[in-house]
Amino acid sequence: MNKFSVGVVGTGGWGKNHLRVFSELGVLSCLCDIDQSRATQWSQKYGCKAYTDLDKMLETEHLDAVTICVPTTLHFSVASKVLKKKINTFVEKPMTATSADGEKLVELAKDSGVFLTVGFIERFNQAVVETKKALKEKMLGEPLLLEFHRENKWAGVITDVGIVADTTVHDIDTARWLFDEEPKVVFARLGKVLSDKREDFAAMTLGFNGMKTAFIVSNWVTPKRLRQLTVVCTQGVITLDFVSQETRFDDDKGTRIPRLNFKEPLLEEMTAFLDALKNGRQPLVRPKDGLNNTIIAEAAIASNSTGTPIYLNI
Ligand SMILES: NC(=O)c1ccc[n+]([C@@H]2O[C@H](COP(=O)([O-])OP(=O)(O)OC[C@H]3O[C@@H](n4cnc5c(N)ncnc54)[C@H](O)[C@@H]3O)[C@@H](O)[C@H]2O)c1
């Protein structure tokens, strides 16, 4: 597999970034969007073939990988079709809208013999990369507490799912990734502030082994854009900003702010995706990560409905 060829399904607000990055990486072969004018616009910009029908694209093209950027509630049906054609599949987060569909997709990926991965992009953010490295090297001892804030006014783009499935899932993944284990218990309070159609406010606690805890605050209400994480460790504190990628380490010796070169997370993510496929390796995010993330998100919604903690065995 020397000259790679990738197709992108769904070219709206986020899919257009997949197109740009794959075009930059020289692997963009074709795209598919049910919106004809969108499909035509991007195919002209990037000089690639355009389809409005996924079946037609999968029958006609010989693709090494397909990335899926359709609305969340369509992830399962689109990803199933691609996997059944035995094509490596990258599906945007969350992997599926329900864990029942997630289980089926994990099985389908096993049967297909190709790789399935999920767009948990923050793992490729330089601030998270630096933090993961510091935790692995135990620079500040053991991590105890993660406190996430992902807040800004709703742009009105996502209409098929609420804030937990759309936004909080980023931080659920980062918590699992940094603690390197699954939570044992979830307690959440959710709210509908700006619209009665879907939750736009979430505050949740994930309890891990021992004292390890993640507090995740997400909302589409706050006018100020906040995307921050504080990691309290036994010997110091790490503070990072997901947007600027600035990462600060504070301990008894003082403050250290390493000079990180800003890197676009999506470019890093897709470079790693292609690299894994070219080397026949499972990409960093495994199907099980996608499934467990959805199980945790569902538990948070159930916790809010019942007013009780939900214990997990994943
Ligand atoms: N990783 C990230 O940081 C990030 C950021 C934003 C969105 N996303 C994810 O990307 C996905 C898409 O979000 P968006 O904001 O781009 O949505 P969007 O509504 O702007 O775009 C979706 C596109 O899919 C097309 N589409 C719908 N059904 C289709 C089908 N059956 N076949 C082909 N095309 C179809 C629509 O015409 C539209 O162009 C969501 O799952 C979202 O969670 C990820």
The ligand as a Gaussian input file, in Angstrom:
#p B3LYP/6-31G(d) Opt

LIG

0 1
 N      -13.489000      15.605000      16.401000
 C      -14.029000      16.783000      16.543000
 O      -13.463000      17.662000      17.186000
 C      -15.355000      17.079000      15.904000
 C      -15.771000      18.398000      15.727000
 C      -17.004000      18.620000      15.138000
 C      -17.808000      17.560000      14.755000
 N      -17.364000      16.275000      14.936000
 C      -18.201000      15.119000      14.541000
 O      -18.337000      15.115000      13.119000
 C      -19.612000      14.622000      12.745000
 C      -20.280000      15.610000      11.797000
 O      -20.473000      16.837000      12.450000
 P      -20.668000      18.185000      11.609000
 O      -20.658000      19.300000      12.590000
 O      -19.705000      18.235000      10.464000
 O      -22.157000      17.972000      11.040000
 P      -22.811000      18.695000       9.792000
 O      -24.278000      18.542000       9.981000
 O      -22.240000      20.067000       9.617000
 O      -22.339000      17.834000       8.529000
 C      -22.826000      16.554000       8.283000
 C      -22.749000      16.311000       6.768000
 O      -23.119000      14.961000       6.516000
 C      -23.930000      14.941000       5.347000
 N      -24.707000      13.692000       5.375000
 C      -25.791000      13.374000       6.126000
 N      -26.195000      12.116000       5.884000
 C      -25.331000      11.606000       4.973000
 C      -25.208000      10.339000       4.334000
 N      -26.065000       9.354000       4.610000
 N      -24.229000      10.172000       3.426000
 C      -23.372000      11.178000       3.145000
 N      -23.434000      12.405000       3.718000
 C      -24.387000      12.610000       4.621000
 C      -24.764000      16.216000       5.459000
 O      -25.305000      16.595000       4.190000
 C      -23.718000      17.193000       5.967000
 O      -23.003000      17.803000       4.910000
 C      -20.395000      14.417000      14.053000
 O      -20.348000      13.068000      14.413000
 C      -19.626000      15.211000      15.097000
 O      -19.688000      14.646000      16.380000
 C      -16.150000      16.015000      15.483000

